[in-house]
Amino acid sequence: MPRRRTSLKSNRVNKRKHDRNLKVKSRLKKAIKKLQELIAKKDAESKTFIYKVFSQLDKAAKKKIIHPATANRRKSRLMLKLRKSA
């Protein structure tokens, strides 16, 4: 256990950030899975839903939850899947 006040505070802050990051990541994973299911079904809704997923990826990259290059790579691959299914 840390003894100094600053260490205790940094632990609290780190836990808050960790919880927030996990929430954002899990929401993002669920959205990506839903999009992949829509693409597999060749649903017309996938063309509008993909932009919501893109928005979530960009926000996660902006908050440094995922690396910006990872976000761009995922967006590129999702768009390729969408184009192939059409």
The first five atom37 places (N, CA, C, CB, O) and aatype in JSON, in Angstrom:
{
  "aatype": [12, 14, 1, 1, 1, 16, 15, 10, 11, 15, 2, 1, 19, 2, 11, 1, 11, 8, 3, 1, 2, 10, 11, 19, 11, 15, 1, 10, 11, 11, 0, 9, 11, 11, 10, 5, 6, 10, 9, 0, 11, 11, 3, 0, 6, 15, 11, 16, 13, 9, 18, 11, 19, 13, 15, 5, 10, 3, 11, 0, 0, 11, 11, 11, 9, 9, 8, 14, 0, 16, 0, 2, 1, 1, 11, 15, 1, 10, 12, 10, 11, 10, 1, 11, 15, 0],
  "atom_mask": [
    [1, 1, 1, 1, 1],
    [1, 1, 1, 1, 1],
    [1, 1, 1, 1, 1],
    [1, 1, 1, 1, 1],
    [1, 1, 1, 1, 1],
    [1, 1, 1, 1, 1],
    [1, 1, 1, 1, 1],
    [1, 1, 1, 1, 1],
    [1, 1, 1, 1, 1],
    [1, 1, 1, 1, 1],
    [1, 1, 1, 1, 1],
    [1, 1, 1, 1, 1],
    [1, 1, 1, 1, 1],
    [1, 1, 1, 1, 1],
    [1, 1, 1, 1, 1],
    [1, 1, 1, 1, 1],
    [1, 1, 1, 1, 1],
    [1, 1, 1, 1, 1],
    [1, 1, 1, 1, 1],
    [1, 1, 1, 1, 1],
    [1, 1, 1, 1, 1],
    [1, 1, 1, 1, 1],
    [1, 1, 1, 1, 1],
    [1, 1, 1, 1, 1],
    [1, 1, 1, 1, 1],
    [1, 1, 1, 1, 1],
    [1, 1, 1, 1, 1],
    [1, 1, 1, 1, 1],
    [1, 1, 1, 1, 1],
    [1, 1, 1, 1, 1],
    [1, 1, 1, 1, 1],
    [1, 1, 1, 1, 1],
    [1, 1, 1, 1, 1],
    [1, 1, 1, 1, 1],
    [1, 1, 1, 1, 1],
    [1, 1, 1, 1, 1],
    [1, 1, 1, 1, 1],
    [1, 1, 1, 1, 1],
    [1, 1, 1, 1, 1],
    [1, 1, 1, 1, 1],
    [1, 1, 1, 1, 1],
    [1, 1, 1, 1, 1],
    [1, 1, 1, 1, 1],
    [1, 1, 1, 1, 1],
    [1, 1, 1, 1, 1],
    [1, 1, 1, 1, 1],
    [1, 1, 1, 1, 1],
    [1, 1, 1, 1, 1],
    [1, 1, 1, 1, 1],
    [1, 1, 1, 1, 1],
    [1, 1, 1, 1, 1],
    [1, 1, 1, 1, 1],
    [1, 1, 1, 1, 1],
    [1, 1, 1, 1, 1],
    [1, 1, 1, 1, 1],
    [1, 1, 1, 1, 1],
    [1, 1, 1, 1, 1],
    [1, 1, 1, 1, 1],
    [1, 1, 1, 1, 1],
    [1, 1, 1, 1, 1],
    [1, 1, 1, 1, 1],
    [1, 1, 1, 1, 1],
    [1, 1, 1, 1, 1],
    [1, 1, 1, 1, 1],
    [1, 1, 1, 1, 1],
    [1, 1, 1, 1, 1],
    [1, 1, 1, 1, 1],
    [1, 1, 1, 1, 1],
    [1, 1, 1, 1, 1],
    [1, 1, 1, 1, 1],
    [1, 1, 1, 1, 1],
    [1, 1, 1, 1, 1],
    [1, 1, 1, 1, 1],
    [1, 1, 1, 1, 1],
    [1, 1, 1, 1, 1],
    [1, 1, 1, 1, 1],
    [1, 1, 1, 1, 1],
    [1, 1, 1, 1, 1],
    [1, 1, 1, 1, 1],
    [1, 1, 1, 1, 1],
    [1, 1, 1, 1, 1],
    [1, 1, 1, 1, 1],
    [1, 1, 1, 1, 1],
    [1, 1, 1, 1, 1],
    [1, 1, 1, 1, 1],
    [1, 1, 1, 1, 1]
  ],
  "atom_positions": [
    [[0.84, -1.2, 0.0], [0.0, 0.0, 0.0], [0.88, 1.25, 0.0], [-0.95, 0.0, 1.22], [1.86, 1.32, 0.73]],
    [[0.52, 2.23, -0.82], [1.28, 3.48, -0.8], [1.02, 4.25, 0.5], [0.9, 4.35, -2.02], [-0.04, 4.12, 1.12]],
    [[1.98, 5.03, 0.87], [1.87, 5.78, 2.12], [1.64, 7.27, 1.89], [3.1, 5.59, 2.96], [1.02, 7.95, 2.7]],
    [[2.14, 7.76, 0.79], [2.05, 9.2, 0.56], [0.7, 9.57, -0.03], [3.17, 9.66, -0.38], [0.05, 8.78, -0.72]],
    [[0.28, 10.79, 0.27], [-1.01, 11.27, -0.22], [-1.06, 11.31, -1.74], [-1.31, 12.65, 0.34], [-2.09, 10.98, -2.34]],
    [[0.02, 11.7, -2.35], [0.02, 11.79, -3.81], [-0.11, 10.41, -4.45], [1.31, 12.48, -4.3], [-0.75, 10.25, -5.49]],
    [[0.51, 9.41, -3.82], [0.4, 8.05, -4.35], [-1.01, 7.52, -4.19], [1.4, 7.12, -3.65], [-1.53, 6.84, -5.08]],
    [[-1.64, 7.83, -3.07], [-3.02, 7.41, -2.85], [-3.95, 8.06, -3.86], [-3.47, 7.75, -1.43], [-4.84, 7.42, -4.42]],
    [[-3.72, 9.35, -4.1], [-4.57, 10.06, -5.06], [-4.34, 9.51, -6.47], [-4.28, 11.57, -5.02], [-5.3, 9.32, -7.22]],
    [[-3.09, 9.27, -6.83], [-2.83, 8.76, -8.18], [-3.47, 7.38, -8.37], [-1.3, 8.67, -8.44], [-3.92, 7.06, -9.47]],
    [[-3.5, 6.57, -7.31], [-4.19, 5.28, -7.41], [-5.68, 5.46, -7.68], [-3.99, 4.47, -6.13], [-6.26, 4.75, -8.49]],
    [[-6.3, 6.42, -6.99], [-7.72, 6.69, -7.2], [-7.98, 7.16, -8.62], [-8.23, 7.73, -6.2], [-8.92, 6.7, -9.28]],
    [[-7.14, 8.06, -9.1], [-7.3, 8.6, -10.45], [-7.1, 7.5, -11.49], [-6.3, 9.75, -10.7], [-7.84, 7.41, -12.46]],
    [[-6.08, 6.67, -11.27], [-5.82, 5.58, -12.21], [-6.98, 4.6, -12.28], [-4.54, 4.84, -11.82], [-7.31, 4.1, -13.36]],
    [[-7.6, 4.32, -11.14], [-8.74, 3.41, -11.12], [-9.92, 4.02, -11.89], [-9.16, 3.09, -9.67], [-10.59, 3.32, -12.65]],
    [[-10.16, 5.32, -11.7], [-11.25, 5.98, -12.43], [-11.01, 5.92, -13.94], [-11.38, 7.44, -11.98], [-11.91, 5.6, -14.71]],
    [[-9.79, 6.23, -14.35], [-9.46, 6.2, -15.78], [-9.56, 4.79, -16.34], [-8.05, 6.76, -16.01], [-10.03, 4.59, -17.46]],
    [[-9.11, 3.81, -15.57], [-9.17, 2.42, -16.0], [-10.62, 1.99, -16.21], [-8.48, 1.49, -14.97], [-10.94, 1.34, -17.2]],
    [[-11.48, 2.35, -15.28], [-12.9, 2.0, -15.4], [-13.52, 2.66, -16.63], [-13.67, 2.41, -14.14], [-14.29, 2.03, -17.36]],
    [[-13.19, 3.93, -16.84], [-13.73, 4.63, -18.01], [-13.24, 3.99, -19.3], [-13.33, 6.11, -17.97], [-14.01, 3.8, -20.24]],
    [[-11.95, 3.66, -19.35], [-11.38, 3.06, -20.55], [-12.01, 1.71, -20.85], [-9.87, 2.9, -20.41], [-12.29, 1.39, -22.0]],
    [[-12.24, 0.91, -19.8], [-12.86, -0.39, -20.0], [-14.28, -0.24, -20.54], [-12.89, -1.18, -18.7], [-14.7, -1.0, -21.42]],
    [[-15.02, 0.74, -20.02], [-16.39, 0.97, -20.47], [-16.41, 1.35, -21.95], [-17.06, 2.06, -19.63], [-17.22, 0.85, -22.72]],
    [[-15.5, 2.25, -22.33], [-15.45, 2.69, -23.73], [-15.03, 1.54, -24.64], [-14.46, 3.87, -23.88], [-15.61, 1.36, -25.71]],
    [[-14.04, 0.76, -24.22], [-13.58, -0.35, -25.04], [-14.66, -1.41, -25.23], [-12.35, -0.98, -24.42], [-14.83, -1.94, -26.33]],
    [[-15.39, -1.73, -24.15], [-16.41, -2.76, -24.28], [-17.55, -2.28, -25.16], [-16.94, -3.17, -22.9], [-18.09, -3.05, -25.96]],
    [[-17.93, -1.0, -25.04], [-18.98, -0.44, -25.89], [-18.54, -0.48, -27.35], [-19.31, 1.01, -25.46], [-19.34, -0.77, -28.25]],
    [[-17.27, -0.19, -27.58], [-16.73, -0.2, -28.94], [-16.72, -1.62, -29.52], [-15.3, 0.38, -28.95], [-17.09, -1.82, -30.67]],
    [[-16.3, -2.59, -28.72], [-16.28, -3.98, -29.19], [-17.68, -4.47, -29.54], [-15.65, -4.89, -28.14], [-17.87, -5.15, -30.55]],
    [[-18.67, -4.12, -28.71], [-20.05, -4.52, -28.98], [-20.55, -3.9, -30.28], [-20.96, -4.13, -27.82], [-21.24, -4.55, -31.06]],
    [[-20.21, -2.64, -30.5], [-20.65, -1.96, -31.72], [-20.01, -2.6, -32.95], [-20.31, -0.46, -31.66], [-20.68, -2.77, -33.98]],
    [[-18.74, -2.94, -32.86], [-18.05, -3.56, -33.99], [-18.65, -4.93, -34.29], [-16.53, -3.69, -33.7], [-18.83, -5.29, -35.45]],
    [[-18.95, -5.7, -33.25], [-19.56, -7.02, -33.47], [-20.93, -6.88, -34.11], [-19.67, -7.79, -32.14], [-21.29, -7.65, -35.0]],
    [[-21.71, -5.89, -33.65], [-23.03, -5.68, -34.23], [-22.91, -5.31, -35.71], [-23.8, -4.58, -33.46], [-23.67, -5.79, -36.54]],
    [[-21.93, -4.44, -36.03], [-21.72, -4.06, -37.41], [-21.33, -5.26, -38.26], [-20.65, -2.98, -37.51], [-21.83, -5.41, -39.38]],
    [[-20.46, -6.11, -37.75], [-20.05, -7.28, -38.51], [-21.22, -8.23, -38.76], [-18.92, -8.02, -37.78], [-21.31, -8.85, -39.81]],
    [[-22.12, -8.33, -37.78], [-23.31, -9.15, -37.97], [-24.22, -8.55, -39.05], [-24.09, -9.29, -36.65], [-24.76, -9.27, -39.89]],
    [[-24.37, -7.23, -39.03], [-25.19, -6.56, -40.04], [-24.58, -6.75, -41.43], [-25.33, -5.06, -39.73], [-25.31, -6.97, -42.4]],
    [[-23.26, -6.67, -41.52], [-22.59, -6.86, -42.8], [-22.78, -8.29, -43.29], [-21.08, -6.53, -42.69], [-23.01, -8.53, -44.48]],
    [[-22.69, -9.26, -42.37], [-22.86, -10.66, -42.75], [-24.27, -10.93, -43.26], [-22.55, -11.57, -41.56], [-24.46, -11.74, -44.17]],
    [[-25.26, -10.25, -42.68], [-26.65, -10.41, -43.11], [-26.97, -9.61, -44.36], [-27.6, -10.01, -41.99], [-28.03, -9.75, -44.96]],
    [[-26.01, -8.75, -44.75], [-26.19, -7.83, -45.88], [-27.39, -6.91, -45.64], [-26.38, -8.62, -47.2], [-28.2, -6.67, -46.54]],
    [[-27.47, -6.42, -44.42], [-28.55, -5.52, -44.02], [-28.23, -4.1, -44.5], [-28.75, -5.55, -42.48], [-27.08, -3.67, -44.48]],
    [[-29.26, -3.38, -44.93], [-29.07, -2.01, -45.42], [-28.7, -1.06, -44.29], [-30.33, -1.51, -46.12], [-28.12, 0.0, -44.52]],
    [[-29.05, -1.43, -43.07], [-28.75, -0.58, -41.92], [-27.25, -0.47, -41.67], [-29.44, -1.13, -40.67], [-26.79, 0.48, -41.03]],
    [[-26.48, -1.43, -42.17], [-25.04, -1.43, -41.93], [-24.36, -0.2, -42.53], [-24.41, -2.69, -42.51], [-23.34, 0.27, -42.01]],
    [[-24.93, 0.34, -43.61], [-24.32, 1.52, -44.25], [-24.44, 2.76, -43.38], [-24.97, 1.78, -45.59], [-23.58, 3.63, -43.44]],
    [[-25.48, 2.85, -42.57], [-25.62, 4.0, -41.66], [-24.94, 3.72, -40.34], [-27.1, 4.34, -41.43], [-24.4, 4.63, -39.71]],
    [[-24.95, 2.47, -39.9], [-24.38, 2.12, -38.59], [-22.86, 2.22, -38.6], [-24.8, 0.71, -38.19], [-22.25, 2.45, -37.56]],
    [[-22.25, 2.04, -39.78], [-20.79, 2.07, -39.84], [-20.24, 3.43, -39.43], [-20.31, 1.72, -41.26], [-19.15, 3.52, -38.86]],
    [[-20.99, 4.5, -39.7], [-20.51, 5.83, -39.34], [-20.59, 6.07, -37.83], [-21.31, 6.9, -40.07], [-19.81, 6.85, -37.29]],
    [[-21.52, 5.4, -37.15], [-21.57, 5.48, -35.69], [-20.36, 4.77, -35.09], [-22.88, 4.85, -35.16], [-19.77, 5.24, -34.11]],
    [[-19.99, 3.65, -35.69], [-18.81, 2.92, -35.22], [-17.55, 3.75, -35.48], [-18.7, 1.54, -35.92], [-16.66, 3.8, -34.63]],
    [[-17.48, 4.38, -36.63], [-16.35, 5.25, -36.94], [-16.22, 6.36, -35.92], [-16.49, 5.83, -38.35], [-15.12, 6.69, -35.48]],
    [[-17.34, 6.94, -35.54], [-17.34, 8.0, -34.55], [-16.8, 7.5, -33.21], [-18.74, 8.57, -34.38], [-16.0, 8.18, -32.57]],
    [[-17.23, 6.33, -32.8], [-16.76, 5.76, -31.55], [-15.25, 5.47, -31.6], [-17.53, 4.47, -31.22], [-14.53, 5.71, -30.63]],
    [[-14.79, 4.97, -32.74], [-13.36, 4.71, -32.9], [-12.56, 6.0, -32.82], [-13.09, 4.0, -34.23], [-11.51, 6.05, -32.17]],
    [[-13.04, 7.05, -33.48], [-12.33, 8.32, -33.46], [-12.29, 8.92, -32.06], [-12.99, 9.3, -34.42], [-11.27, 9.47, -31.64]],
    [[-13.4, 8.82, -31.33], [-13.44, 9.36, -29.97], [-12.5, 8.6, -29.05], [-14.86, 9.3, -29.41], [-11.82, 9.2, -28.22]],
    [[-12.45, 7.28, -29.19], [-11.54, 6.48, -28.37], [-10.08, 6.82, -28.69], [-11.8, 4.97, -28.6], [-9.24, 6.87, -27.79]],
    [[-9.79, 7.05, -29.95], [-8.43, 7.43, -30.34], [-8.08, 8.82, -29.82], [-8.26, 7.37, -31.87], [-6.95, 9.07, -29.41]],
    [[-9.05, 9.72, -29.85], [-8.82, 11.09, -29.38], [-8.53, 11.12, -27.88], [-10.02, 11.97, -29.69], [-7.73, 11.93, -27.41]],
    [[-9.19, 10.22, -27.13], [-8.99, 10.16, -25.68], [-7.79, 9.29, -25.31], [-10.24, 9.63, -25.01], [-7.53, 9.06, -24.13]],
    [[-7.06, 8.8, -26.31], [-5.89, 7.95, -26.13], [-6.23, 6.61, -25.48], [-4.86, 8.67, -25.29], [-5.4, 6.02, -24.79]],
    [[-7.46, 6.14, -25.7], [-7.85, 4.83, -25.18], [-7.32, 3.75, -26.1], [-9.39, 4.73, -25.04], [-6.88, 2.7, -25.65]],
    [[-7.37, 4.01, -27.41], [-6.7, 3.15, -28.38], [-5.79, 4.05, -29.22], [-7.75, 2.37, -29.29], [-5.99, 5.26, -29.28]],
    [[-4.82, 3.45, -29.84], [-3.88, 4.22, -30.66], [-4.59, 4.7, -31.93], [-2.63, 3.36, -31.03], [-5.4, 3.97, -32.49]],
    [[-4.29, 5.92, -32.38], [-4.95, 6.44, -33.59], [-4.75, 5.56, -34.83], [-4.43, 7.82, -33.89], [-5.65, 5.45, -35.66]],
    [[-3.58, 4.95, -34.96], [-3.34, 4.08, -36.11], [-4.21, 2.83, -36.03], [-1.84, 3.68, -36.18], [-4.65, 2.31, -37.06]],
    [[-4.46, 2.35, -34.82], [-5.35, 1.19, -34.64], [-6.76, 1.55, -35.07], [-5.33, 0.71, -33.18], [-7.43, 0.75, -35.72]],
    [[-7.2, 2.73, -34.69], [-8.54, 3.18, -35.08], [-8.65, 3.28, -36.6], [-8.87, 4.55, -34.43], [-9.63, 2.82, -37.18]],
    [[-7.65, 3.86, -37.23], [-7.67, 3.99, -38.69], [-7.64, 2.63, -39.38], [-6.49, 4.83, -39.16], [-8.33, 2.43, -40.38]],
    [[-6.86, 1.71, -38.85], [-6.78, 0.37, -39.45], [-8.12, -0.35, -39.34], [-5.67, -0.46, -38.76], [-8.57, -0.99, -40.29]],
    [[-8.76, -0.24, -38.17], [-10.06, -0.89, -37.99], [-11.11, -0.28, -38.89], [-10.5, -0.8, -36.53], [-11.94, -1.0, -39.46]],
    [[-11.1, 1.04, -39.03], [-12.06, 1.7, -39.92], [-11.86, 1.22, -41.35], [-11.92, 3.24, -39.83], [-12.83, 0.95, -42.06]],
    [[-10.61, 1.12, -41.77], [-10.31, 0.69, -43.13], [-10.79, -0.74, -43.37], [-8.8, 0.79, -43.4], [-11.4, -1.02, -44.41]],
    [[-10.53, -1.62, -42.44], [-10.92, -3.02, -42.62], [-12.44, -3.19, -42.6], [-10.29, -3.88, -41.53], [-12.99, -3.99, -43.35]],
    [[-13.11, -2.42, -41.73], [-14.57, -2.51, -41.69], [-15.18, -2.01, -43.0], [-15.12, -1.71, -40.5], [-16.14, -2.58, -43.5]],
    [[-14.61, -0.93, -43.54], [-15.14, -0.39, -44.79], [-14.9, -1.38, -45.94], [-14.48, 0.97, -45.11], [-15.76, -1.52, -46.81]],
    [[-13.75, -2.06, -45.93], [-13.49, -3.06, -46.97], [-14.52, -4.21, -46.88], [-12.05, -3.62, -46.83], [-15.02, -4.68, -47.91]],
    [[-14.82, -4.65, -45.65], [-15.81, -5.71, -45.49], [-17.17, -5.27, -46.0], [-15.92, -6.13, -44.01], [-17.89, -6.04, -46.64]],
    [[-17.52, -4.03, -45.72], [-18.82, -3.51, -46.15], [-18.88, -3.46, -47.67], [-19.06, -2.1, -45.55], [-19.9, -3.83, -48.27]],
    [[-17.8, -3.0, -48.3], [-17.79, -2.9, -49.78], [-17.84, -4.28, -50.42], [-16.55, -2.15, -50.26], [-18.47, -4.45, -51.46]],
    [[-17.16, -5.27, -49.83], [-17.16, -6.61, -50.39], [-18.55, -7.26, -50.3], [-16.12, -7.48, -49.66], [-18.94, -8.02, -51.18]],
    [[-19.27, -6.94, -49.24], [-20.59, -7.56, -49.06], [-21.65, -6.95, -49.98], [-21.05, -7.42, -47.6], [-22.68, -7.58, -50.25]],
    [[-21.4, -5.74, -50.47], [-22.4, -5.07, -51.3], [-22.45, -5.61, -52.7], [-22.12, -3.6, -51.35], [-23.25, -5.14, -53.52]]
  ]
}
